[in-house]
Each structure stands twice: as C-alpha cells, then as structure tokens.
C-alpha cells in the first residue's frame, strides 16, 4: 500500500489514518504535507464533531521514515525546511482543530507518532503500545517546538528519559504519567475508541468547539510562544544556539542515520 494519510467523513466523525504499514506507519515528508492538508480541510467542515486518529494495522506510527533522511537531513537549510515548513505546520493544523481529537494508539508510538498523539485531546492506548523518541541513537535532537509540545503533554521527566537515555515506556507507565486517558486490552482498543468518539458526538458540538478554544488559550507552554520552564522564558533559537539546525552536517548526525540504514550499531 502506498504511504499516505487516509481520511473518511461520516456522521460528523472524521477518521484520519496514518498509512505506511510497510514501515510501521512511519511518516514520510509527503505524509506530513498531507496531514497538514487534511486538517486544514477538516477545519472548514461545519458538521464535523470529532476526529479519530489512528494508524493502519497494528501500529500507530513508528516515527519518521529514516530511508528518506540522507536526501535532506545533512544540510541545515533543508533540515530547517523539513521541521519548520512541513512537520510543524502539520502539527499546528492538528492543534488548531476546534473539535475533539481522539487518538487510538496501538503498537509503536515513537518520535513523530508521539508528536502526533500529543496533538490529540483524548488518548486511548492498547496495553501493548510502546512510547518513545529514541532519536539520540540516530545522532540528532528533537526540534525545539516539537520538544516543547512533547514536554507539555508528556511531562519534562518523561521527555528527559526519552531524549537523554532513549527510554521506551509502556502504556501503563504513560497512563500513570498522565499522557493517556485509558489503557485497554489490545483486542478492545478499537471498540473503546469508537465508544469514546460516539460519546463526544452525542454532546453539544458548539460547546465542544468553545471548550477547545478555551482550553487552548489556557494551555501553558504553547509551542508557538516562548517556552517557560521553571519560570524562565526561552525562545527557540536560544535553546540550541543561534541556529537549532546547525548540527545538520555533523559527523555524529551522519553516523547515526547511516548506521541505522546499514543495520549496525553507531560509533559515536
């Protein structure tokens, strides 16, 4: 099946599906562009009441499609283009959605998948789901705004563990840390997610949109605004120096990506 973003709209419910099962639904660059387009189009649907976000098959999203990385990651301008003009606009389109977003998370929810799940309001996961952002193994950091999103939704300690020690956490751990709404048996996830969607749809749609707008305004540490950590405001450029993408051509970045593609352990 060709990689892409599936979308269907019925009865006030949109089902958005991350489709790249050959790579555990890893996000290609085109999928990021398609995700932005899909949510921009959904924003103009007045009958929309809820969006269910899931992955095709047994996984939510295993991260980014690393097979594409050598073509653009090793030059700062193209790396910046990827994060700031492709990834972030897609995530922002999800964050801007005025109807409730429900994530149905099975299998791997890594990196890009964790970021996409972080944009959803209600997150249900199968007991066997796994969460992380082990990109340190690939020799690169998380982009600043994406990191701010993950910190806000998953917590600073969780982000530290995922980014600094490549920790992979299970669904019960993520439930205990407040990232998940519920954990279900693997074979009960789809039914529970559908029941949650129907519960949302049965409520007043105007109130839901207004609540989303209010909650968005109340959220601390909005990724598009300066980040406040322990009372200190920081802009994104200051987090990683004058250019947060200056690492593009670094030796460890190249080594991490190429080692993954070569199926060997990186030598950092």
C-alpha positions in Angstrom: 0.0 0.0 0.0 1.3 3.5 -0.9 2.2 5.7 2.0 -0.3 8.4 2.8 -3.0 9.9 5.1 -6.4 8.2 4.8 -9.4 10.3 5.7 -13.1 9.5 5.8 -16.0 11.6 7.0 -19.3 10.2 8.1 -21.9 11.2 10.6 -19.9 14.2 11.9 -16.9 12.0 12.5 -13.6 12.1 10.5 -11.3 9.1 10.7 -7.7 10.1 9.9 -5.4 7.1 9.3 -1.6 7.2 9.1 -0.9 4.7 6.3 2.5 3.3 5.7 2.3 -0.2 7.1 5.4 -1.5 5.4 7.4 0.8 7.8 5.0 0.6 10.8 3.3 3.8 9.6 6.5 5.9 9.7 5.9 9.4 8.4 7.3 10.4 5.0 7.7 14.0 4.0 4.7 13.7 1.8 2.6 12.3 4.7 3.5 15.4 6.8 2.3 17.6 3.9 -0.8 15.5 3.5 -1.6 15.6 7.3 -1.5 19.4 7.2 -3.8 19.5 4.1 -6.3 17.0 5.7 -6.6 19.0 8.9 -6.8 22.3 7.1 -9.7 20.9 5.0 -11.4 19.5 8.1 -11.3 22.9 9.7 -13.8 24.0 7.0 -16.3 21.3 7.8 -19.1 22.8 9.9 -20.7 19.5 10.5 -17.6 17.9 12.0 -17.9 16.9 15.6 -14.9 14.6 16.3 -11.7 13.3 14.7 -10.4 9.8 15.4 -6.7 9.5 14.6 -5.2 6.0 14.2 -2.6 4.0 12.3 -3.1 1.4 9.7 -2.9 -2.1 11.0 -1.0 -3.0 14.2 0.9 0.2 14.8 0.1 3.9 15.4 3.4 5.4 14.0 6.9 4.3 14.4 8.5 7.7 13.8 9.9 9.3 10.6 10.8 7.3 7.5 14.5 7.2 8.0 15.1 5.9 4.5 14.4 9.5 3.3 16.8 11.2 5.7 20.1 11.1 3.8 18.4 13.2 1.0 17.8 16.2 3.2 18.9 16.0 6.8 22.6 16.7 6.4 22.2 20.3 5.2 20.9 23.0 7.6 18.6 24.8 5.2 16.8 21.6 4.0 16.6 20.3 7.6 15.0 23.6 8.7 12.6 23.4 5.8 11.6 19.9 6.9 10.9 20.8 10.5 9.6 24.3 10.2 7.7 24.1 6.8 6.5 20.5 6.8 6.4 18.9 10.3 5.4 21.8 12.4 2.7 23.2 10.1 1.1 19.7 10.2 1.2 19.5 14.0 -0.1 23.1 14.2 -3.0 22.3 12.0 -3.9 19.5 14.4 -3.5 21.8 17.4 -5.7 24.4 15.7 -8.6 21.9 15.2 -11.7 23.1 17.1 -13.3 19.7 17.6 -12.1 17.0 19.9 -9.3 14.7 18.6 -9.2 11.1 19.9 -6.1 9.1 19.4 -6.4 5.3 19.0 -2.8 4.1 19.8 -1.6 0.6 19.1 1.8 -0.9 18.8 4.7 1.6 18.3 4.1 5.3 19.0 7.6 6.7 18.5 9.1 10.1 17.6 6.7 11.5 15.0 4.0 9.3 16.4 4.5 10.7 19.9 4.2 14.2 18.5 1.0 13.5 16.5 -0.5 11.8 19.6 0.5 14.8 21.7 -1.8 17.0 19.5 -4.8 14.9 20.4 -7.2 15.7 23.3 -8.1 12.2 24.4 -5.5 9.3 24.0 -6.5 5.7 24.3 -3.9 3.0 24.0 -3.6 -0.7 23.8 -1.9 -2.4 26.7 0.9 -3.5 24.3 1.6 0.0 22.9 5.1 1.4 23.3 6.1 5.1 23.5 9.4 6.9 23.0 11.6 9.2 21.0 14.9 7.3 20.7 16.4 9.7 18.2 19.6 10.0 20.2 20.5 6.7 18.7 20.3 8.4 15.3 22.6 11.2 16.3 20.2 14.1 16.3 18.0 16.1 18.8 14.3 16.8 18.7 13.4 20.1 17.0 12.6 22.8 19.6 8.9 23.4 19.0 8.3 19.6 18.7 10.2 19.1 22.0 8.1 21.8 23.7 4.9 20.0 22.5 6.1 16.7 24.0 7.2 18.3 27.2 3.8 20.0 27.6 1.8 16.8 27.0 4.1 14.0 28.4 5.9 16.0 31.1 9.5 17.1 31.4 10.8 14.0 33.2 9.3 11.8 30.5 10.8 13.9 27.8 14.2 13.8 29.5 14.1 10.0 29.8 13.1 9.6 26.1 15.6 12.1 24.7 18.5 11.6 27.0 18.5 7.8 27.6 16.3 6.7 24.6 13.8 5.2 27.1 10.8 3.4 25.7 7.8 3.4 28.1 4.8 1.1 28.0 1.2 2.1 28.1 0.7 1.6 31.9 3.7 3.9 32.5 2.3 6.5 30.2 -1.1 6.3 31.8 0.5 6.8 35.3 2.3 9.8 34.0 -0.9 11.4 32.7 -0.3 11.1 29.0 -3.0 8.6 28.3 -6.7 8.7 29.1 -7.1 5.0 29.2 -5.3 1.7 28.6 -7.3 -1.1 27.1 -6.7 -4.8 26.2 -5.2 -4.9 22.7 -8.3 -6.5 21.3 -10.6 -3.9 23.0 -8.9 -0.8 21.8 -10.9 -0.2 18.6 -14.3 -0.6 20.3 -13.3 1.6 23.2 -12.1 4.3 20.9 -15.2 4.2 18.8 -17.3 4.4 22.0 -15.4 7.5 23.1 -16.0 9.1 19.7 -19.7 8.4 19.9 -19.8 9.8 23.5 -18.2 13.0 22.2 -20.5 13.2 19.1 -23.6 12.9 21.4 -22.7 16.1 23.2 -23.3 19.7 22.2 -21.0 20.5 19.2 -20.8 24.3 19.7 -19.9 23.7 23.4 -17.1 21.3 22.3 -15.6 23.9 19.9 -15.8 26.6 22.5 -14.2 24.3 25.1 -11.4 23.5 22.7 -10.8 27.2 22.2 -10.8 28.0 25.9 -8.5 25.1 26.8 -6.1 26.1 24.0 -6.0 29.6 25.4 -5.4 28.3 29.0 -2.6 25.9 28.0 0.8 26.8 29.4 4.0 26.5 27.3 2.3 26.8 24.0 4.8 25.6 21.4 4.3 28.6 19.1 5.0 31.0 22.0 8.2 31.3 24.2 8.8 28.2 26.3 8.5 28.7 30.1 10.5 26.1 32.1 10.8 26.5 35.8 9.6 30.1 35.4 12.3 31.0 32.8 11.2 32.2 29.4 13.3 31.0 26.5 13.0 31.5 22.7 13.6 28.5 20.4 16.8 29.9 18.9 18.3 30.4 22.4 17.6 26.7 23.3 20.0 25.3 20.7 22.1 28.3 19.8 21.7 30.8 17.0 20.6 28.0 14.6 18.9 24.9 16.1 19.6 23.1 12.8 23.3 23.9 12.6 24.1 20.3 13.5 22.9 19.0 10.1 26.3 18.3 8.7 27.8 17.0 11.9 29.7 13.7 11.9 27.5 12.1 14.6 24.3 13.0 12.7 25.6 11.3 9.6 26.9 8.3 11.5 23.6 7.8 13.4 21.4 7.9 10.3 23.7 5.8 8.2 24.3 3.2 10.9 20.5 2.7 11.2 20.2 2.3 7.5 23.1 -0.1 7.4 21.6 -2.0 10.3 24.7 -1.7 12.5 25.5 -0.1 15.9 26.6 3.6 15.5 30.0 4.6 16.7 29.6 8.0 18.4 
